[in-house]
Amino acid sequence: MSRLALVVAQFNRSVTEPMEEEAREVAEEAGATVVESVAVPGVYDAPLAADRLARRDDVDGVAVIGAVVTGDTDHDQVIAQSTADALTEISLDRDTPVTLGVTGPGMSGAEARERTDVGARAVESALTLLEELPQPSDTE
């Protein structure tokens, strides 16, 4: 049974709350256990939490959930890109699936609320990676 952790951004909670609910449903349907859920202020804050969770022996994969909506500046682009880059590095450094369930950038709040399935897809991606990739103990 796969053991997952969720990192859930609290900013844009009207979007991230249903995303988290859908992510938990997918995990349960797949027979996976969510061993920890960490709330972070926003998407930009997710990499530190994801890194700490990916270090744990009782966590096989981490799904990051959040919503980056557009504003009057390119701030959403910067936040989304830097977060995606950091999460990729964590996944590679820790040899642990860390998946990106973040809507945006370039979306309005209404558009993000229409895409709450992104959290579920992050869990599905983590589970697929765990199933398809040999674990380090399998190759030693």
A tleap script that builds the chain and sets N, CA, C and O, in Angstrom:
source leaprc.protein.ff14SB
mol = sequence {
  NMET SER ARG LEU ALA LEU VAL VAL ALA GLN
  PHE ASN ARG SER VAL THR GLU PRO MET GLU
  GLU GLU ALA ARG GLU VAL ALA GLU GLU ALA
  GLY ALA THR VAL VAL GLU SER VAL ALA VAL
  PRO GLY VAL TYR ASP ALA PRO LEU ALA ALA
  ASP ARG LEU ALA ARG ARG ASP ASP VAL ASP
  GLY VAL ALA VAL ILE GLY ALA VAL VAL THR
  GLY ASP THR ASP HIE ASP GLN VAL ILE ALA
  GLN SER THR ALA ASP ALA LEU THR GLU ILE
  SER LEU ASP ARG ASP THR PRO VAL THR LEU
  GLY VAL THR GLY PRO GLY MET SER GLY ALA
  GLU ALA ARG GLU ARG THR ASP VAL GLY ALA
  ARG ALA VAL GLU SER ALA LEU THR LEU LEU
  GLU GLU LEU PRO GLN PRO SER ASP THR CGLU
}
set mol.1.N position { 0.836 -1.171 0.000 }
set mol.1.CA position { 0.000 0.000 0.000 }
set mol.1.C position { 0.890 1.246 0.000 }
set mol.1.O position { 1.844 1.336 0.772 }
set mol.2.N position { 0.572 2.188 -0.859 }
set mol.2.CA position { 1.349 3.421 -0.959 }
set mol.2.C position { 0.949 4.389 0.142 }
set mol.2.O position { -0.216 4.492 0.529 }
set mol.3.N position { 1.968 5.096 0.633 }
set mol.3.CA position { 1.754 6.080 1.696 }
set mol.3.C position { 2.097 7.459 1.138 }
set mol.3.O position { 3.233 7.728 0.746 }
set mol.4.N position { 1.095 8.312 1.113 }
set mol.4.CA position { 1.264 9.635 0.527 }
set mol.4.C position { 1.168 10.729 1.574 }
set mol.4.O position { 0.580 10.552 2.641 }
set mol.5.N position { 1.758 11.855 1.241 }
set mol.5.CA position { 1.591 13.069 2.029 }
set mol.5.C position { 1.064 14.146 1.086 }
set mol.5.O position { 1.386 14.165 -0.102 }
set mol.6.N position { 0.253 15.033 1.636 }
set mol.6.CA position { -0.275 16.156 0.872 }
set mol.6.C position { 0.277 17.449 1.450 }
set mol.6.O position { 0.409 17.602 2.664 }
set mol.7.N position { 0.593 18.370 0.561 }
set mol.7.CA position { 0.932 19.734 0.951 }
set mol.7.C position { -0.143 20.595 0.318 }
set mol.7.O position { -0.301 20.601 -0.903 }
set mol.8.N position { -0.888 21.326 1.147 }
set mol.8.CA position { -2.052 22.058 0.663 }
set mol.8.C position { -1.909 23.545 0.964 }
set mol.8.O position { -1.838 23.956 2.122 }
set mol.9.N position { -1.868 24.341 -0.103 }
set mol.9.CA position { -1.791 25.794 0.047 }
set mol.9.C position { -3.125 26.334 0.549 }
set mol.9.O position { -4.187 25.928 0.078 }
set mol.10.N position { -3.060 27.248 1.504 }
set mol.10.CA position { -4.269 27.825 2.085 }
set mol.10.C position { -4.756 29.051 1.317 }
set mol.10.O position { -5.934 29.400 1.389 }
set mol.11.N position { -3.862 29.700 0.589 }
set mol.11.CA position { -4.271 30.842 -0.224 }
set mol.11.C position { -5.182 30.322 -1.334 }
set mol.11.O position { -4.901 29.276 -1.919 }
set mol.12.N position { -6.245 31.022 -1.624 }
set mol.12.CA position { -7.265 30.567 -2.575 }
set mol.12.C position { -7.940 29.293 -2.070 }
set mol.12.O position { -8.156 28.346 -2.828 }
set mol.13.N position { -8.264 29.287 -0.795 }
set mol.13.CA position { -8.840 28.109 -0.133 }
set mol.13.C position { -10.146 27.652 -0.787 }
set mol.13.O position { -10.484 26.470 -0.726 }
set mol.14.N position { -10.886 28.580 -1.415 }
set mol.14.CA position { -12.122 28.159 -2.089 }
set mol.14.C position { -11.822 27.197 -3.235 }
set mol.14.O position { -12.705 26.468 -3.688 }
set mol.15.N position { -10.599 27.197 -3.691 }
set mol.15.CA position { -10.168 26.272 -4.735 }
set mol.15.C position { -9.457 25.073 -4.119 }
set mol.15.O position { -9.722 23.931 -4.497 }
set mol.16.N position { -8.559 25.324 -3.176 }
set mol.16.CA position { -7.719 24.239 -2.668 }
set mol.16.C position { -8.462 23.279 -1.748 }
set mol.16.O position { -8.084 22.113 -1.642 }
set mol.17.N position { -9.508 23.749 -1.086 }
set mol.17.CA position { -10.266 22.838 -0.222 }
set mol.17.C position { -10.929 21.717 -1.032 }
set mol.17.O position { -10.768 20.548 -0.680 }
set mol.18.N position { -11.672 22.033 -2.108 }
set mol.18.CA position { -12.218 20.926 -2.909 }
set mol.18.C position { -11.128 20.103 -3.605 }
set mol.18.O position { -11.308 18.907 -3.834 }
set mol.19.N position { -10.012 20.733 -3.937 }
set mol.19.CA position { -8.905 19.982 -4.539 }
set mol.19.C position { -8.396 18.921 -3.567 }
set mol.19.O position { -8.147 17.778 -3.950 }
set mol.20.N position { -8.248 19.318 -2.306 }
set mol.20.CA position { -7.777 18.368 -1.292 }
set mol.20.C position { -8.787 17.236 -1.097 }
set mol.20.O position { -8.401 16.073 -0.985 }
set mol.21.N position { -10.068 17.572 -1.056 }
set mol.21.CA position { -11.095 16.541 -0.891 }
set mol.21.C position { -11.039 15.524 -2.029 }
set mol.21.O position { -11.109 14.318 -1.793 }
set mol.22.N position { -10.913 16.016 -3.266 }
set mol.22.CA position { -10.839 15.103 -4.412 }
set mol.22.C position { -9.565 14.271 -4.369 }
set mol.22.O position { -9.581 13.092 -4.721 }
set mol.23.N position { -8.465 14.874 -3.941 }
set mol.23.CA position { -7.199 14.147 -3.841 }
set mol.23.C position { -7.310 13.011 -2.826 }
set mol.23.O position { -6.834 11.903 -3.072 }
set mol.24.N position { -7.933 13.288 -1.700 }
set mol.24.CA position { -8.110 12.254 -0.669 }
set mol.24.C position { -9.012 11.128 -1.158 }
set mol.24.O position { -8.766 9.958 -0.866 }
set mol.25.N position { -10.056 11.484 -1.900 }
set mol.25.CA position { -10.961 10.458 -2.447 }
set mol.25.C position { -10.225 9.533 -3.402 }
set mol.25.O position { -10.397 8.315 -3.347 }
set mol.26.N position { -9.407 10.104 -4.277 }
set mol.26.CA position { -8.648 9.289 -5.235 }
set mol.26.C position { -7.673 8.380 -4.497 }
set mol.26.O position { -7.530 7.209 -4.849 }
set mol.27.N position { -7.006 8.904 -3.483 }
set mol.27.CA position { -6.073 8.085 -2.710 }
set mol.27.C position { -6.805 6.913 -2.060 }
set mol.27.O position { -6.342 5.774 -2.119 }
set mol.28.N position { -7.938 7.197 -1.446 }
set mol.28.CA position { -8.707 6.149 -0.781 }
set mol.28.C position { -9.182 5.097 -1.778 }
set mol.28.O position { -9.074 3.899 -1.515 }
set mol.29.N position { -9.705 5.537 -2.918 }
set mol.29.CA position { -10.179 4.598 -3.944 }
set mol.29.C position { -9.055 3.706 -4.460 }
set mol.29.O position { -9.290 2.560 -4.844 }
set mol.30.N position { -7.832 4.236 -4.466 }
set mol.30.CA position { -6.684 3.472 -4.954 }
set mol.30.C position { -6.064 2.597 -3.865 }
set mol.30.O position { -5.134 1.838 -4.134 }
set mol.31.N position { -6.572 2.700 -2.653 }
set mol.31.CA position { -6.017 1.917 -1.561 }
set mol.31.C position { -4.767 2.518 -0.951 }
set mol.31.O position { -4.047 1.843 -0.215 }
set mol.32.N position { -4.503 3.774 -1.247 }
set mol.32.CA position { -3.349 4.471 -0.678 }
set mol.32.C position { -3.768 5.156 0.624 }
set mol.32.O position { -4.942 5.454 0.842 }
set mol.33.N position { -2.796 5.389 1.463 }
set mol.33.CA position { -3.028 6.062 2.734 }
set mol.33.C position { -2.395 7.442 2.703 }
set mol.33.O position { -1.239 7.592 2.308 }
set mol.34.N position { -3.146 8.443 3.115 }
set mol.34.CA position { -2.582 9.781 3.303 }
set mol.34.C position { -2.112 9.836 4.753 }
set mol.34.O position { -2.917 9.950 5.678 }
set mol.35.N position { -0.793 9.751 4.935 }
set mol.35.CA position { -0.223 9.680 6.283 }
set mol.35.C position { -0.056 11.060 6.914 }
set mol.35.O position { 0.053 11.176 8.135 }
set mol.36.N position { -0.035 12.091 6.098 }
set mol.36.CA position { 0.157 13.446 6.617 }
set mol.36.C position { -0.379 14.444 5.615 }
set mol.36.O position { -0.269 14.251 4.404 }
set mol.37.N position { -0.956 15.505 6.126 }
set mol.37.CA position { -1.385 16.627 5.299 }
set mol.37.C position { -0.876 17.892 5.975 }
set mol.37.O position { -1.199 18.161 7.132 }
set mol.38.N position { -0.087 18.658 5.256 }
set mol.38.CA position { 0.506 19.869 5.814 }
set mol.38.C position { -0.077 21.078 5.100 }
set mol.38.O position { -0.045 21.171 3.873 }
set mol.39.N position { -0.609 21.998 5.890 }
set mol.39.CA position { -1.135 23.247 5.344 }
set mol.39.C position { -0.004 24.270 5.312 }
set mol.39.O position { 0.703 24.471 6.300 }
set mol.40.N position { 0.149 24.915 4.151 }
set mol.40.CA position { 1.134 25.983 4.005 }
set mol.40.C position { 0.395 27.244 3.566 }
set mol.40.O position { -0.685 27.149 2.983 }
set mol.41.N position { 0.959 28.426 3.838 }
set mol.41.CA position { 0.252 29.655 3.481 }
set mol.41.C position { -0.105 29.761 1.999 }
set mol.41.O position { -1.247 30.067 1.656 }
set mol.42.N position { 0.857 29.513 1.129 }
set mol.42.CA position { 0.619 29.625 -0.300 }
set mol.42.C position { 1.466 28.641 -1.074 }
set mol.42.O position { 2.278 27.919 -0.495 }
set mol.43.N position { 1.280 28.611 -2.377 }
set mol.43.CA position { 2.000 27.681 -3.248 }
set mol.43.C position { 3.514 27.865 -3.134 }
set mol.43.O position { 4.263 26.889 -3.121 }
set mol.44.N position { 3.955 29.107 -3.051 }
set mol.44.CA position { 5.392 29.392 -2.964 }
set mol.44.C position { 6.017 28.758 -1.720 }
set mol.44.O position { 7.218 28.489 -1.699 }
set mol.45.N position { 5.218 28.523 -0.698 }
set mol.45.CA position { 5.706 27.950 0.556 }
set mol.45.C position { 5.730 26.428 0.550 }
set mol.45.O position { 6.211 25.818 1.505 }
set mol.46.N position { 5.230 25.818 -0.487 }
set mol.46.CA position { 5.103 24.362 -0.544 }
set mol.46.C position { 6.427 23.598 -0.619 }
set mol.46.O position { 6.522 22.529 -0.016 }
set mol.47.N position { 7.443 24.081 -1.319 }
set mol.47.CA position { 8.653 23.257 -1.459 }
set mol.47.C position { 9.320 22.844 -0.146 }
set mol.47.O position { 9.784 21.709 -0.037 }
set mol.48.N position { 9.382 23.716 0.841 }
set mol.48.CA position { 10.010 23.329 2.106 }
set mol.48.C position { 9.241 22.187 2.761 }
set mol.48.O position { 9.834 21.211 3.221 }
set mol.49.N position { 7.918 22.316 2.800 }
set mol.49.CA position { 7.103 21.249 3.388 }
set mol.49.C position { 7.241 19.956 2.588 }
set mol.49.O position { 7.361 18.875 3.165 }
set mol.50.N position { 7.224 20.064 1.273 }
set mol.50.CA position { 7.364 18.872 0.418 }
set mol.50.C position { 8.711 18.190 0.647 }
set mol.50.O position { 8.789 16.962 0.689 }
set mol.51.N position { 9.752 18.971 0.791 }
set mol.51.CA position { 11.083 18.415 1.020 }
set mol.51.C position { 11.138 17.674 2.350 }
set mol.51.O position { 11.663 16.563 2.420 }
set mol.52.N position { 10.610 18.272 3.385 }
set mol.52.CA position { 10.616 17.613 4.696 }
set mol.52.C position { 9.815 16.316 4.660 }
set mol.52.O position { 10.227 15.311 5.240 }
set mol.53.N position { 8.673 16.336 3.981 }
set mol.53.CA position { 7.850 15.127 3.888 }
set mol.53.C position { 8.541 14.054 3.050 }
set mol.53.O position { 8.475 12.871 3.386 }
set mol.54.N position { 9.197 14.450 1.974 }
set mol.54.CA position { 9.869 13.482 1.095 }
set mol.54.C position { 11.049 12.813 1.790 }
set mol.54.O position { 11.505 11.761 1.343 }
set mol.55.N position { 11.541 13.385 2.848 }
set mol.55.CA position { 12.651 12.797 3.610 }
set mol.55.C position { 12.185 11.685 4.562 }
set mol.55.O position { 12.990 10.875 5.023 }
set mol.56.N position { 10.909 11.659 4.842 }
set mol.56.CA position { 10.394 10.717 5.841 }
set mol.56.C position { 10.332 9.294 5.292 }
set mol.56.O position { 10.004 9.074 4.126 }
set mol.57.N position { 10.651 8.345 6.150 }
set mol.57.CA position { 10.609 6.935 5.762 }
set mol.57.C position { 9.190 6.416 5.576 }
set mol.57.O position { 8.977 5.430 4.871 }
set mol.58.N position { 8.212 7.075 6.206 }
set mol.58.CA position { 6.832 6.608 6.104 }
set mol.58.C position { 6.053 7.296 4.988 }
set mol.58.O position { 4.831 7.169 4.914 }
set mol.59.N position { 6.761 8.028 4.113 }
set mol.59.CA position { 6.127 8.721 2.987 }
set mol.59.C position { 6.760 8.214 1.686 }
set mol.59.O position { 7.971 8.314 1.487 }
set mol.60.N position { 5.914 7.670 0.811 }
set mol.60.CA position { 6.389 7.174 -0.484 }
set mol.60.C position { 6.317 8.234 -1.566 }
set mol.60.O position { 7.105 8.206 -2.511 }
set mol.61.N position { 5.382 9.172 -1.442 }
set mol.61.CA position { 5.210 10.219 -2.444 }
set mol.61.C position { 4.488 11.406 -1.841 }
set mol.61.O position { 3.783 11.288 -0.839 }
set mol.62.N position { 4.681 12.559 -2.478 }
set mol.62.CA position { 4.086 13.805 -1.994 }
set mol.62.C position { 3.316 14.451 -3.142 }
set mol.62.O position { 3.834 14.586 -4.251 }
set mol.63.N position { 2.086 14.845 -2.867 }
set mol.63.CA position { 1.289 15.589 -3.844 }
set mol.63.C position { 1.084 17.004 -3.304 }
set mol.63.O position { 0.605 17.190 -2.185 }
set mol.64.N position { 1.449 17.983 -4.105 }
set mol.64.CA position { 1.321 19.390 -3.716 }
set mol.64.C position { 0.075 19.953 -4.390 }
set mol.64.O position { -0.118 19.801 -5.596 }
set mol.65.N position { -0.771 20.608 -3.589 }
set mol.65.CA position { -2.047 21.117 -4.059 }
set mol.65.C position { -2.110 22.623 -3.836 }
set mol.65.O position { -1.829 23.110 -2.741 }
set mol.66.N position { -2.479 23.349 -4.876 }
set mol.66.CA position { -2.597 24.796 -4.734 }
set mol.66.C position { -3.199 25.430 -5.964 }
set mol.66.O position { -3.454 24.770 -6.971 }
set mol.67.N position { -3.422 26.733 -5.857 }
set mol.67.CA position { -3.998 27.494 -6.966 }
set mol.67.C position { -3.290 28.830 -7.068 }
set mol.67.O position { -3.205 29.581 -6.096 }
set mol.68.N position { -2.791 29.111 -8.246 }
set mol.68.CA position { -2.137 30.391 -8.525 }
set mol.68.C position { -3.015 31.114 -9.529 }
set mol.68.O position { -3.139 30.696 -10.680 }
set mol.69.N position { -3.622 32.204 -9.081 }
set mol.69.CA position { -4.503 32.958 -9.972 }
set mol.69.C position { -3.794 34.215 -10.457 }
set mol.69.O position { -2.885 34.733 -9.807 }
set mol.70.N position { -4.228 34.681 -11.595 }
set mol.70.CA position { -3.589 35.832 -12.218 }
set mol.70.C position { -4.025 37.125 -11.540 }
set mol.70.O position { -5.103 37.218 -10.954 }
set mol.71.N position { -3.162 38.099 -11.641 }
set mol.71.CA position { -3.461 39.421 -11.094 }
set mol.71.C position { -3.064 40.484 -12.100 }
set mol.71.O position { -3.064 40.240 -13.307 }
set mol.72.N position { -2.731 41.650 -11.605 }
set mol.72.CA position { -2.371 42.767 -12.480 }
set mol.72.C position { -0.918 42.734 -12.927 }
set mol.72.O position { -0.526 43.509 -13.800 }
set mol.73.N position { -0.116 41.858 -12.348 }
set mol.73.CA position { 1.299 41.761 -12.701 }
set mol.73.C position { 1.608 40.336 -13.138 }
set mol.73.O position { 0.708 39.502 -13.236 }
set mol.74.N position { 2.871 40.060 -13.396 }
set mol.74.CA position { 3.312 38.707 -13.758 }
set mol.74.C position { 3.667 37.868 -12.530 }
set mol.74.O position { 4.329 36.837 -12.649 }
set mol.75.N position { 3.237 38.303 -11.377 }
set mol.75.CA position { 3.550 37.614 -10.127 }
set mol.75.C position { 3.140 36.138 -10.174 }
set mol.75.O position { 3.863 35.277 -9.672 }
set mol.76.N position { 2.003 35.851 -10.766 }
set mol.76.CA position { 1.538 34.462 -10.833 }
set mol.76.C position { 2.500 33.593 -11.632 }
set mol.76.O position { 2.721 32.431 -11.291 }
set mol.77.N position { 3.074 34.155 -12.700 }
set mol.77.CA position { 4.041 33.414 -13.512 }
set mol.77.C position { 5.288 33.074 -12.703 }
set mol.77.O position { 5.784 31.949 -12.750 }
set mol.78.N position { 5.785 34.058 -11.965 }
set mol.78.CA position { 6.993 33.875 -11.159 }
set mol.78.C position { 6.757 32.830 -10.069 }
set mol.78.O position { 7.579 31.935 -9.875 }
set mol.79.N position { 5.641 32.945 -9.366 }
set mol.79.CA position { 5.324 32.001 -8.281 }
set mol.79.C position { 5.201 30.582 -8.821 }
set mol.79.O position { 5.801 29.655 -8.276 }
set mol.80.N position { 4.438 30.410 -9.872 }
set mol.80.CA position { 4.216 29.070 -10.421 }
set mol.80.C position { 5.518 28.455 -10.935 }
set mol.80.O position { 5.797 27.288 -10.661 }
set mol.81.N position { 6.305 29.214 -11.666 }
set mol.81.CA position { 7.551 28.673 -12.226 }
set mol.81.C position { 8.563 28.330 -11.140 }
set mol.81.O position { 9.168 27.259 -11.177 }
set mol.82.N position { 8.752 29.214 -10.186 }
set mol.82.CA position { 9.743 28.942 -9.141 }
set mol.82.C position { 9.314 27.752 -8.284 }
set mol.82.O position { 10.152 26.953 -7.866 }
set mol.83.N position { 8.026 27.633 -8.024 }
set mol.83.CA position { 7.534 26.492 -7.250 }
set mol.83.C position { 7.711 25.189 -8.015 }
set mol.83.O position { 8.176 24.197 -7.454 }
set mol.84.N position { 7.348 25.185 -9.278 }
set mol.84.CA position { 7.509 23.976 -10.098 }
set mol.84.C position { 8.972 23.561 -10.167 }
set mol.84.O position { 9.290 22.379 -10.040 }
set mol.85.N position { 9.856 24.519 -10.367 }
set mol.85.CA position { 11.292 24.213 -10.424 }
set mol.85.C position { 11.780 23.610 -9.108 }
set mol.85.O position { 12.512 22.621 -9.105 }
set mol.86.N position { 11.373 24.210 -7.995 }
set mol.86.CA position { 11.820 23.721 -6.682 }
set mol.86.C position { 11.286 22.315 -6.411 }
set mol.86.O position { 12.013 21.463 -5.899 }
set mol.87.N position { 10.027 22.072 -6.750 }
set mol.87.CA position { 9.458 20.743 -6.507 }
set mol.87.C position { 10.119 19.678 -7.371 }
set mol.87.O position { 10.302 18.543 -6.929 }
set mol.88.N position { 10.474 20.032 -8.588 }
set mol.88.CA position { 11.200 19.097 -9.451 }
set mol.88.C position { 12.535 18.718 -8.825 }
set mol.88.O position { 12.909 17.545 -8.805 }
set mol.89.N position { 13.245 19.710 -8.319 }
set mol.89.CA position { 14.536 19.452 -7.673 }
set mol.89.C position { 14.385 18.543 -6.461 }
set mol.89.O position { 15.192 17.637 -6.251 }
set mol.90.N position { 13.355 18.785 -5.670 }
set mol.90.CA position { 13.120 17.957 -4.488 }
set mol.90.C position { 12.851 16.515 -4.899 }
set mol.90.O position { 13.401 15.587 -4.305 }
set mol.91.N position { 12.032 16.325 -5.887 }
set mol.91.CA position { 11.711 14.976 -6.352 }
set mol.91.C position { 12.968 14.239 -6.800 }
set mol.91.O position { 13.169 13.071 -6.466 }
set mol.92.N position { 13.803 14.927 -7.550 }
set mol.92.CA position { 15.032 14.314 -8.039 }
set mol.92.C position { 16.044 14.094 -6.916 }
set mol.92.O position { 16.663 13.033 -6.847 }
set mol.93.N position { 16.218 15.075 -6.044 }
set mol.93.CA position { 17.179 14.956 -4.948 }
set mol.93.C position { 16.796 13.869 -3.958 }
set mol.93.O position { 17.664 13.164 -3.443 }
set mol.94.N position { 15.512 13.729 -3.691 }
set mol.94.CA position { 15.041 12.762 -2.693 }
set mol.94.C position { 14.676 11.412 -3.316 }
set mol.94.O position { 14.390 10.451 -2.602 }
set mol.95.N position { 14.686 11.346 -4.651 }
set mol.95.CA position { 14.289 10.125 -5.362 }
set mol.95.C position { 12.904 9.673 -4.907 }
set mol.95.O position { 12.656 8.491 -4.669 }
set mol.96.N position { 12.012 10.657 -4.794 }
set mol.96.CA position { 10.648 10.445 -4.312 }
set mol.96.C position { 9.701 11.215 -5.213 }
set mol.96.O position { 9.964 12.380 -5.512 }
set mol.97.N position { 8.619 10.614 -5.652 }
set mol.97.CA position { 7.658 11.375 -6.450 }
set mol.97.C position { 7.102 12.568 -5.659 }
set mol.97.O position { 6.537 12.405 -4.577 }
set mol.98.N position { 7.273 13.739 -6.211 }
set mol.98.CA position { 6.675 14.965 -5.679 }
set mol.98.C position { 5.915 15.567 -6.855 }
set mol.98.O position { 6.518 16.094 -7.790 }
set mol.99.N position { 4.600 15.487 -6.800 }
set mol.99.CA position { 3.799 15.868 -7.954 }
set mol.99.C position { 3.136 17.227 -7.760 }
set mol.99.O position { 2.872 17.663 -6.639 }
set mol.100.N position { 2.879 17.874 -8.878 }
set mol.100.CA position { 2.389 19.247 -8.909 }
set mol.100.C position { 0.899 19.269 -9.221 }
set mol.100.O position { 0.494 19.082 -10.368 }
set mol.101.N position { 0.094 19.498 -8.202 }
set mol.101.CA position { -1.346 19.630 -8.361 }
set mol.101.C position { -1.737 21.079 -8.165 }
set mol.101.O position { -2.514 21.411 -7.269 }
set mol.102.N position { -1.192 21.936 -9.008 }
set mol.102.CA position { -1.389 23.378 -8.869 }
set mol.102.C position { -2.019 23.920 -10.142 }
set mol.102.O position { -1.499 23.723 -11.240 }
set mol.103.N position { -3.147 24.607 -9.981 }
set mol.103.CA position { -3.750 25.275 -11.132 }
set mol.103.C position { -3.028 26.590 -11.367 }
set mol.103.O position { -2.467 27.184 -10.446 }
set mol.104.N position { -3.052 27.034 -12.621 }
set mol.104.CA position { -2.408 28.307 -12.958 }
set mol.104.C position { -0.998 28.064 -13.396 }
set mol.104.O position { -0.523 26.928 -13.396 }
set mol.105.N position { -0.332 29.111 -13.765 }
set mol.105.CA position { -0.725 30.520 -13.697 }
set mol.105.C position { -1.649 30.896 -14.859 }
set mol.105.O position { -2.005 30.065 -15.695 }
set mol.106.N position { -2.013 32.149 -14.877 }
set mol.106.CA position { -2.812 32.665 -15.981 }
set mol.106.C position { -4.286 32.337 -15.880 }
set mol.106.O position { -5.002 32.417 -16.878 }
set mol.107.N position { -4.754 31.974 -14.709 }
set mol.107.CA position { -6.164 31.630 -14.530 }
set mol.107.C position { -6.822 32.619 -13.590 }
set mol.107.O position { -6.195 33.143 -12.669 }
set mol.108.N position { -8.078 32.858 -13.839 }
set mol.108.CA position { -8.876 33.625 -12.886 }
set mol.108.C position { -9.287 32.678 -11.764 }
set mol.108.O position { -9.117 31.464 -11.874 }
set mol.109.N position { -9.824 33.236 -10.696 }
set mol.109.CA position { -10.331 32.404 -9.614 }
set mol.109.C position { -11.426 31.464 -10.101 }
set mol.109.O position { -11.470 30.295 -9.716 }
set mol.110.N position { -12.310 31.984 -10.951 }
set mol.110.CA position { -13.404 31.157 -11.484 }
set mol.110.C position { -12.856 30.011 -12.325 }
set mol.110.O position { -13.344 28.885 -12.228 }
set mol.111.N position { -11.860 30.281 -13.139 }
set mol.111.CA position { -11.258 29.220 -13.963 }
set mol.111.C position { -10.589 28.175 -13.077 }
set mol.111.O position { -10.674 26.979 -13.355 }
set mol.112.N position { -9.927 28.616 -12.016 }
set mol.112.CA position { -9.276 27.672 -11.102 }
set mol.112.C position { -10.309 26.800 -10.397 }
set mol.112.O position { -10.080 25.607 -10.196 }
set mol.113.N position { -11.443 27.385 -10.020 }
set mol.113.CA position { -12.491 26.607 -9.349 }
set mol.113.C position { -13.095 25.543 -10.269 }
set mol.113.O position { -13.658 24.559 -9.790 }
set mol.114.N position { -12.983 25.732 -11.561 }
set mol.114.CA position { -13.464 24.730 -12.517 }
set mol.114.C position { -12.478 23.580 -12.696 }
set mol.114.O position { -12.793 22.586 -13.349 }
set mol.115.N position { -11.282 23.714 -12.116 }
set mol.115.CA position { -10.242 22.699 -12.323 }
set mol.115.C position { -9.795 22.058 -11.022 }
set mol.115.O position { -8.610 21.785 -10.836 }
set mol.116.N position { -10.736 21.819 -10.124 }
set mol.116.CA position { -10.369 21.228 -8.833 }
set mol.116.C position { -9.878 19.787 -8.965 }
set mol.116.O position { -9.349 19.224 -8.007 }
set mol.117.N position { -10.046 19.199 -10.122 }
set mol.117.CA position { -9.554 17.838 -10.342 }
set mol.117.C position { -8.031 17.764 -10.399 }
set mol.117.O position { -7.467 16.670 -10.400 }
set mol.118.N position { -7.368 18.901 -10.444 }
set mol.118.CA position { -5.903 18.916 -10.526 }
set mol.118.C position { -5.277 18.277 -9.286 }
set mol.118.O position { -4.236 17.628 -9.387 }
set mol.119.N position { -5.896 18.452 -8.123 }
set mol.119.CA position { -5.388 17.796 -6.917 }
set mol.119.C position { -5.473 16.281 -7.025 }
set mol.119.O position { -4.541 15.570 -6.650 }
set mol.120.N position { -6.588 15.796 -7.535 }
set mol.120.CA position { -6.755 14.350 -7.727 }
set mol.120.C position { -5.734 13.821 -8.729 }
set mol.120.O position { -5.176 12.738 -8.550 }
set mol.121.N position { -5.497 14.589 -9.776 }
set mol.121.CA position { -4.522 14.139 -10.785 }
set mol.121.C position { -3.104 14.091 -10.216 }
set mol.121.O position { -2.295 13.267 -10.642 }
set mol.122.N position { -2.798 14.966 -9.261 }
set mol.122.CA position { -1.479 14.919 -8.621 }
set mol.122.C position { -1.311 13.626 -7.829 }
set mol.122.O position { -0.242 13.014 -7.850 }
set mol.123.N position { -2.362 13.215 -7.137 }
set mol.123.CA position { -2.317 11.940 -6.409 }
set mol.123.C position { -2.196 10.783 -7.390 }
set mol.123.O position { -1.398 9.871 -7.175 }
set mol.124.N position { -2.977 10.808 -8.459 }
set mol.124.CA position { -2.888 9.756 -9.479 }
set mol.124.C position { -1.481 9.671 -10.058 }
set mol.124.O position { -0.959 8.577 -10.270 }
set mol.125.N position { -0.871 10.816 -10.312 }
set mol.125.CA position { 0.495 10.835 -10.862 }
set mol.125.C position { 1.490 10.237 -9.883 }
set mol.125.O position { 2.356 9.456 -10.277 }
set mol.126.N position { 1.376 10.594 -8.620 }
set mol.126.CA position { 2.288 10.040 -7.614 }
set mol.126.C position { 2.130 8.520 -7.538 }
set mol.126.O position { 3.120 7.791 -7.477 }
set mol.127.N position { 0.905 8.058 -7.542 }
set mol.127.CA position { 0.664 6.612 -7.466 }
set mol.127.C position { 1.170 5.885 -8.709 }
set mol.127.O position { 1.718 4.786 -8.614 }
set mol.128.N position { 0.986 6.501 -9.867 }
set mol.128.CA position { 1.497 5.901 -11.104 }
set mol.128.C position { 3.015 5.799 -11.068 }
set mol.128.O position { 3.576 4.767 -11.434 }
set mol.129.N position { 3.680 6.858 -10.632 }
set mol.129.CA position { 5.140 6.824 -10.538 }
set mol.129.C position { 5.599 5.749 -9.558 }
set mol.129.O position { 6.560 5.028 -9.828 }
set mol.130.N position { 4.923 5.641 -8.435 }
set mol.130.CA position { 5.300 4.616 -7.454 }
set mol.130.C position { 5.117 3.210 -8.016 }
set mol.130.O position { 5.889 2.302 -7.708 }
set mol.131.N position { 4.097 3.042 -8.833 }
set mol.131.CA position { 3.827 1.728 -9.422 }
set mol.131.C position { 4.801 1.401 -10.553 }
set mol.131.O position { 5.257 0.264 -10.669 }
set mol.132.N position { 5.115 2.375 -11.370 }
set mol.132.CA position { 5.904 2.134 -12.576 }
set mol.132.C position { 7.422 2.151 -12.360 }
set mol.132.O position { 8.158 1.454 -13.057 }
set mol.133.N position { 7.877 2.936 -11.409 }
set mol.133.CA position { 9.324 3.055 -11.192 }
set mol.133.C position { 9.789 2.050 -10.155 }
set mol.133.O position { 9.164 1.899 -9.106 }
set mol.134.N position { 10.879 1.366 -10.445 }
set mol.134.CA position { 11.401 0.450 -9.423 }
set mol.134.C position { 11.860 1.270 -8.214 }
set mol.134.O position { 12.466 2.332 -8.358 }
set mol.135.N position { 11.559 0.755 -7.030 }
set mol.135.CA position { 11.996 1.423 -5.810 }
set mol.135.C position { 13.475 1.128 -5.606 }
set mol.135.O position { 13.960 0.081 -6.034 }
set mol.136.N position { 14.205 2.044 -4.951 }
set mol.136.CA position { 15.644 1.822 -4.746 }
set mol.136.C position { 15.959 0.455 -4.141 }
set mol.136.O position { 16.958 -0.161 -4.512 }
set mol.137.N position { 15.136 -0.025 -3.229 }
set mol.137.CA position { 15.402 -1.348 -2.617 }
set mol.137.C position { 15.195 -2.481 -3.619 }
set mol.137.O position { 15.753 -3.565 -3.448 }
set mol.138.N position { 14.390 -2.239 -4.676 }
set mol.138.CA position { 14.150 -3.271 -5.707 }
set mol.138.C position { 15.334 -3.446 -6.643 }
set mol.138.O position { 15.483 -4.492 -7.275 }
set mol.139.N position { 16.186 -2.412 -6.733 }
set mol.139.CA position { 17.281 -2.454 -7.691 }
set mol.139.C position { 18.621 -2.721 -7.031 }
set mol.139.O position { 19.629 -2.860 -7.723 }
set mol.140.N position { 18.656 -2.796 -5.716 }
set mol.140.CA position { 19.937 -3.018 -5.020 }
set mol.140.C position { 20.245 -4.471 -4.888 }
set mol.140.O position { 21.281 -4.835 -4.330 }
savepdb mol mol.pdb
quit
